[in-house]
Amino acid sequence: MKAMVLAAGLGTRLRPITYEVSKPMVPVLDRPVMAHILDLLARHGCDDVIANLHHFPEAIQGYFGDRISYRVESELLGTAGGVRGCSDFFEGETFLVISGDALTDIDLGAMMARHAQTGAIATLAVKTVADTREYGVVLHDREGRITGFQEKPEPEEALSQLGNCGIYIFEPEIFDYFPERPFVDWAQDVFPALLAHDVPFHIHEVREYWNDVGSLAELRAGTFDALRGELRLKVDGRELAPGVIFSSEVELPAGVEIAGPAWIGRDVQLGEGVRLTGPVVLGDKAQVGRGAQLRDSIVFPGTHVADGAILIGAIAGHAGIIESLRPLDA
C-alpha cells in the first residue's frame, strides 16, 4: 500500500522550536519524528511514500533524500487539499495517510484488515484521550460506523472520548467528496460530506501507543515515553547502567552522576561533575558544561549547556538544529 506523510504544517504550538525546524523534523531521541514514522511504515510494507512540504522543505528533502517522494506546496492546501495534490501518486489504489507528527507504534496491519473487512471508503484511527479539549472527537455506532464529530469539546460536553489520531486509510473514491477549490480540510469539508452522503466511514480503535507531539508538553511526554520504552521505536544504543542508554562509546569525566532513565546520544560531551536526574535526553553532539545539573529535561542535538547551569523541566535547543541531526544512514 502506498502512503503519504502530511508534513506541510507550520507547527505553531511547537514554537519557538518550529522557527528553526519543521514539525516533522523535531528530534525524538536519536532521529526526527518523521524518521520514526517512515520506520513504522517500512515495518508494515509501506515503502512507497510521498510527503507534502511547505515549511523548511529543503531540510526534509536534504535529510531523507530519495527515500521518499515529495510535493512542495507554495501555498498551503489544507489537511485534505495536500492529499488531493498527490492523488496521481496513489494510482487509483487504496492508500494510507499519516500526520507528520504522529509518534506511534500502531499496528497498521490490523488497521488495513479492519478497513478491508468493513468495506469502508474511509477508515480513521482513533484512541481514547484524557483531555477532549485537545482533539477532534469521533462519534460512532455499535458497528464502529462514524456518525459525527465534535471539535475539541469541553470534557463535560464531550459525547465520546475517542480522539482522531490523524491516521487514515482511503479508497480512491474519497476524492469524489472534495469541494472544487484548492484549500480543503478533512474535518470542515470532506468528513461532513461523507456523513451527508451516508458513505461507509469507520473507526479503527488504536490499542497501541499514540501521541501527536503537536505541542511542547506533548513533545516532552512523547520523548520520555519513548525513553521509558512505553512505545516501540527503532532506537540504537546500549544500556550501560540501569535505565541509562548510551548511543556511542563515551568516557565519563570525574564526578559525573547519572540516574536514569536517560538517553545519551552520539558524540555527547559531559563536563566534570555533571549530574543528570532522569528522565533526561541528550541529543547527538550536545555539550553539558562542568557542574551542570539537569532533571526532567531534553537537550536537542548540538546544543551547549553552560557550566554550572541548572535545567529542570526544560527543552534546550539552539539555532541550526538540523545541522546537528544524525545522518539518516548512520
C-alpha positions in Angstrom: 0.0 0.0 0.0 1.2 3.5 -0.8 1.4 6.0 1.9 1.5 9.8 2.4 3.1 11.7 5.3 1.4 15.1 6.0 4.5 17.3 6.5 3.5 20.8 5.3 2.1 22.3 8.6 3.7 25.3 10.4 3.7 23.6 13.9 2.7 26.8 15.7 2.1 25.1 19.0 5.8 24.0 19.0 7.2 27.5 18.6 9.9 28.6 19.1 11.3 25.2 18.0 9.5 25.4 14.7 11.1 28.7 13.9 14.2 26.6 13.4 12.8 23.3 12.0 9.6 22.0 10.6 7.4 19.9 13.0 8.2 16.5 11.3 11.9 17.2 11.8 11.7 17.8 15.6 14.1 15.3 17.2 12.7 12.4 19.4 15.7 10.5 20.9 18.0 9.6 18.0 16.2 10.9 14.9 13.4 13.2 13.8 9.8 12.2 14.4 9.2 11.8 10.7 12.1 9.2 10.5 10.3 7.2 13.2 7.1 7.4 11.0 9.0 6.1 8.0 10.4 3.2 10.0 6.9 2.3 11.1 5.6 2.4 7.5 8.5 0.3 6.3 7.8 -2.4 9.0 4.3 -2.7 7.6 5.4 -2.9 4.0 4.7 0.7 3.0 7.9 1.6 1.2 6.4 3.8 -1.5 5.8 7.1 0.4 5.2 10.7 -0.6 5.2 13.8 1.7 3.8 17.2 1.1 6.1 20.0 2.1 5.9 23.8 2.8 7.7 24.8 6.0 11.5 24.4 5.6 11.1 21.9 2.7 14.8 21.8 1.8 15.7 20.4 5.3 13.3 17.5 4.9 14.4 16.8 1.3 18.0 17.0 2.3 17.6 14.6 5.2 15.5 11.9 3.6 16.9 12.3 0.1 15.4 9.8 -2.4 14.0 7.5 0.2 10.6 9.1 -0.4 8.9 11.4 -3.0 7.8 15.0 -2.4 5.3 17.6 -3.4 6.1 21.2 -2.3 3.1 23.5 -1.6 4.0 27.1 -2.4 0.7 27.9 -0.6 -0.8 25.6 2.0 -3.6 23.5 0.6 -5.1 22.2 3.9 -5.0 18.8 5.5 -7.0 17.3 2.7 -6.1 19.5 -0.2 -2.5 18.5 0.1 -3.5 14.8 -0.2 -5.5 15.6 -3.4 -2.4 17.3 -4.8 -0.8 13.9 -4.6 -3.7 11.9 -6.0 -1.8 10.8 -9.1 0.8 9.2 -6.9 -1.7 6.7 -5.5 -2.6 5.4 -9.0 -6.2 4.7 -8.2 -5.4 2.3 -5.3 -6.2 2.2 -1.6 -3.7 4.4 0.3 -2.7 5.4 3.8 -2.3 8.9 5.2 -0.4 9.7 8.4 0.3 13.0 10.1 3.9 14.0 10.2 3.9 14.5 14.0 2.4 11.1 14.9 4.6 9.3 17.4 3.1 5.8 17.4 3.7 2.1 17.2 0.2 1.4 15.8 -0.4 -1.9 14.2 -1.1 -0.7 10.6 -1.7 -4.3 9.5 -4.7 -4.5 11.9 -6.0 -1.2 10.6 -5.7 -2.3 7.0 -7.6 -5.5 7.8 -10.3 -3.5 9.6 -10.6 -1.3 6.5 -11.0 -4.2 4.2 -13.4 -6.0 6.5 -15.9 -3.1 6.7 -15.7 -2.1 3.0 -15.3 1.5 4.0 -14.3 4.3 1.7 -12.5 5.9 4.7 -11.2 4.5 8.0 -10.0 6.7 10.8 -7.6 5.7 13.6 -9.0 6.8 17.0 -7.7 6.5 20.5 -9.2 7.2 23.9 -7.8 10.6 25.1 -7.6 12.1 28.6 -8.5 15.6 27.6 -11.0 16.1 24.7 -10.2 19.8 24.6 -7.0 19.0 22.6 -8.6 16.8 19.9 -11.3 16.3 17.4 -13.6 13.8 19.0 -15.2 11.0 16.9 -18.7 9.6 17.4 -19.8 6.2 16.1 -22.5 3.5 16.3 -22.2 -0.1 17.7 -20.6 -1.3 14.5 -17.9 1.4 14.5 -19.5 3.4 11.7 -18.8 7.1 12.2 -21.9 9.2 12.9 -20.4 12.6 13.8 -17.6 14.7 15.2 -17.0 17.3 18.0 -14.2 19.7 17.6 -12.2 20.0 20.9 -15.2 19.8 23.2 -15.1 20.7 26.9 -15.0 17.4 28.9 -18.5 17.8 30.3 -19.8 18.3 26.8 -17.9 15.5 25.1 -20.1 12.7 23.7 -17.1 10.5 23.1 -13.5 10.1 24.5 -12.1 8.9 21.1 -9.7 11.4 19.6 -8.9 11.5 15.9 -5.2 10.3 15.5 -4.7 11.8 12.1 -4.1 8.3 10.6 -6.4 7.3 7.7 -6.9 4.7 5.1 -8.8 5.8 2.0 -10.2 4.4 -1.2 -9.6 6.5 -4.3 -13.3 7.4 -4.3 -12.6 9.7 -1.4 -11.7 12.5 -3.9 -15.3 12.4 -5.2 -16.3 14.2 -1.9 -13.9 17.1 -2.2 -15.2 20.6 -2.9 -13.9 22.2 -6.1 -11.4 24.6 -4.6 -7.7 24.3 -3.8 -7.8 24.6 0.1 -9.6 21.6 1.6 -9.8 20.4 5.2 -10.8 16.9 6.3 -12.8 18.0 9.4 -14.5 21.0 7.8 -15.1 19.8 4.3 -14.6 16.1 3.4 -15.8 14.3 6.5 -19.1 16.2 6.7 -19.6 15.3 3.0 -19.1 11.6 3.7 -21.7 11.8 6.5 -24.1 13.7 4.3 -23.9 11.1 1.6 -24.1 8.1 4.0 -20.8 6.8 2.8 -19.2 3.8 4.6 -17.0 5.6 7.1 -15.5 3.6 10.0 -13.2 3.9 13.0 -10.2 1.7 13.9 -9.5 2.0 17.6 -5.8 2.1 18.4 -4.7 0.0 21.4 -1.0 0.8 20.9 0.8 4.0 21.8 0.0 7.2 20.1 1.0 10.9 20.7 0.8 13.6 18.1 3.8 15.6 19.7 2.0 18.7 18.4 2.7 20.9 21.5 5.7 21.4 23.8 4.0 19.4 26.6 3.2 16.5 24.2 6.8 16.5 22.8 8.2 16.2 26.3 5.7 13.4 27.2 6.3 11.5 23.9 10.1 11.7 24.2 10.1 10.5 27.8 7.6 7.7 27.0 9.9 6.6 24.2 12.8 6.7 26.7 10.9 4.5 29.1 10.1 2.0 26.4 6.3 2.7 26.5 6.3 2.6 22.7 8.3 0.6 20.3 10.8 2.7 18.3 13.8 1.7 16.4 16.5 3.3 18.5 20.2 2.5 18.6 22.1 2.3 21.9 23.3 0.2 24.8 22.2 0.2 28.4 25.4 0.7 30.4 23.6 1.3 33.7 20.0 0.7 34.8 17.8 2.8 32.6 20.8 4.7 31.2 21.3 4.2 27.4 24.4 5.4 25.5 24.2 5.7 21.8 28.0 5.5 21.4 31.1 4.9 23.5 31.9 7.6 26.0 34.4 8.2 28.8 32.7 9.9 31.7 34.7 12.6 33.4 35.3 12.6 37.2 32.2 13.2 39.3 29.6 12.6 36.7 26.4 11.1 38.2 23.5 9.8 36.1 20.3 8.4 37.5 18.0 7.0 34.8 16.0 6.9 32.8 18.5 8.8 30.5 19.5 8.6 26.8 22.8 9.9 25.8 23.3 10.5 22.0 26.4 10.1 19.9 29.4 12.3 20.5 27.9 13.9 23.6 30.4 15.8 25.8 29.9 15.8 29.6 31.9 18.1 31.8 33.3 17.1 35.2 30.7 17.0 38.0 27.7 16.9 35.7 24.6 15.4 37.4 21.7 14.0 35.3 18.5 13.0 37.1 16.1 11.3 34.7 14.2 11.5 32.7 16.9 13.2 30.6 17.6 13.1 26.9 20.8 14.5 25.4 20.8 14.6 21.6 23.8 13.9 19.4 26.8 16.3 19.8 25.2 18.0 22.8 27.7 19.5 25.3 26.9 19.8 29.0 29.3 22.1 30.9 31.2 21.4 34.1 29.0 21.1 37.2 25.7 21.5 35.2 22.7 19.7 36.7 19.7 18.5 34.6 16.4 17.0 35.6 13.3 16.1 33.5 14.9 17.8 30.5 15.6 17.4 26.8 18.7 18.8 25.2 18.4 18.9 21.4 21.3 17.8 19.2 24.2 20.2 19.1 23.1 22.3 22.0 25.5 23.6 24.6 24.5 23.8 28.2 26.7 26.2 30.2 29.0 25.4 33.0 27.0 25.3 36.3 23.6 25.6 34.6 20.6 24.0 36.3 17.8 22.8 33.9 14.6 21.4 35.4 11.6 20.5 33.1 13.4 22.2 30.2 13.7 21.8 26.4 17.1 23.2 25.5 17.8 24.0 21.8 19.7 26.2 19.5 19.6 27.8 16.1 20.7 25.3 13.4 19.3 22.2 15.0 19.2 20.5 11.5 22.9 20.6 11.1 23.4 18.6 14.3 20.9 15.8 13.5 22.3 12.3 12.9 22.6 11.5 9.2 19.8 9.2 8.0 22.2 6.3 7.1 24.2 6.5 10.4 
